[in-house]
Amino acid sequence: MAPLTEFTITDRAKLAGLVAKARKDGYATAVDELDYGITALAVPIRNPEGRVVAALNSSGYSGR
């Protein structure tokens, strides 16, 4: 995995930990990992039975 910024997570163990945390929290964020000044948020979309059927991701400028 090639880093896009100095904050991009490329360590497989750390990435696996972040995936587990996102699963527990119900959402994931990435700040300055895709590009400097960009924050991304991802959430699952669940059906009435609670099964994940889609995902929603949004990103935007996080500068001051």
VEXDREN-2710 file (C-alpha; in Angstrom, 1 decimal):
% VEXDREN-2710
k/r/px/py/pz
1/MET/0.0/0.0/0.0
2/ALA/1.4/3.4/-1.0
3/PRO/0.8/6.3/1.4
4/LEU/-1.0/9.3/-0.1
5/THR/0.1/11.5/2.9
6/GLU/2.2/11.1/6.0
7/PHE/-1.1/10.2/7.8
8/THR/-2.1/7.4/5.4
9/ILE/-2.3/4.1/7.3
10/THR/-0.3/1.5/5.5
11/ASP/0.5/-0.9/8.4
12/ARG/-1.7/-4.0/7.9
13/ALA/-2.1/-4.6/11.7
14/LYS/-3.0/-1.0/12.4
15/LEU/-5.4/-1.0/9.5
16/ALA/-7.1/-4.2/10.8
17/GLY/-7.4/-2.5/14.2
18/LEU/-9.1/0.5/12.6
19/VAL/-11.5/-1.7/10.7
20/ALA/-12.4/-3.5/14.0
21/LYS/-12.9/-0.1/15.7
22/ALA/-15.1/1.1/12.8
23/ARG/-17.2/-2.1/13.1
24/LYS/-17.7/-1.5/16.8
25/ASP/-18.3/2.3/16.5
26/GLY/-20.6/2.0/13.5
27/TYR/-18.7/4.5/11.4
28/ALA/-15.2/5.3/10.1
29/THR/-13.3/8.5/9.6
30/ALA/-10.1/9.4/7.9
31/VAL/-8.5/12.8/8.5
32/ASP/-5.7/13.9/6.1
33/GLU/-5.2/10.3/5.0
34/LEU/-6.5/10.8/1.4
35/ASP/-5.0/14.3/1.0
36/TYR/-4.1/17.1/3.3
37/GLY/-7.2/19.1/4.4
38/ILE/-9.7/16.3/3.5
39/THR/-11.8/14.5/6.1
40/ALA/-13.9/11.5/5.1
41/LEU/-16.7/9.8/6.9
42/ALA/-18.2/6.4/6.1
43/VAL/-21.3/4.7/7.5
44/PRO/-23.1/1.5/6.8
45/ILE/-26.7/1.5/5.5
46/ARG/-28.7/-1.3/7.1
47/ASN/-32.0/-2.9/6.2
48/PRO/-34.8/-3.4/8.8
49/GLU/-33.2/-6.7/9.8
50/GLY/-29.9/-5.0/10.6
51/ARG/-28.0/-6.4/7.7
52/VAL/-25.6/-4.0/5.9
53/VAL/-26.9/-3.5/2.3
54/ALA/-24.9/-0.4/1.3
55/ALA/-22.5/2.2/2.5
56/LEU/-22.5/6.0/2.4
57/ASN/-19.3/8.0/2.3
58/SER/-18.8/11.7/2.2
59/SER/-15.7/13.8/2.3
60/GLY/-15.0/17.5/2.6
61/TYR/-12.4/20.2/3.3
62/SER/-11.4/20.2/6.9
63/GLY/-9.1/23.2/6.8
64/ARG/-9.6/26.2/9.1
END
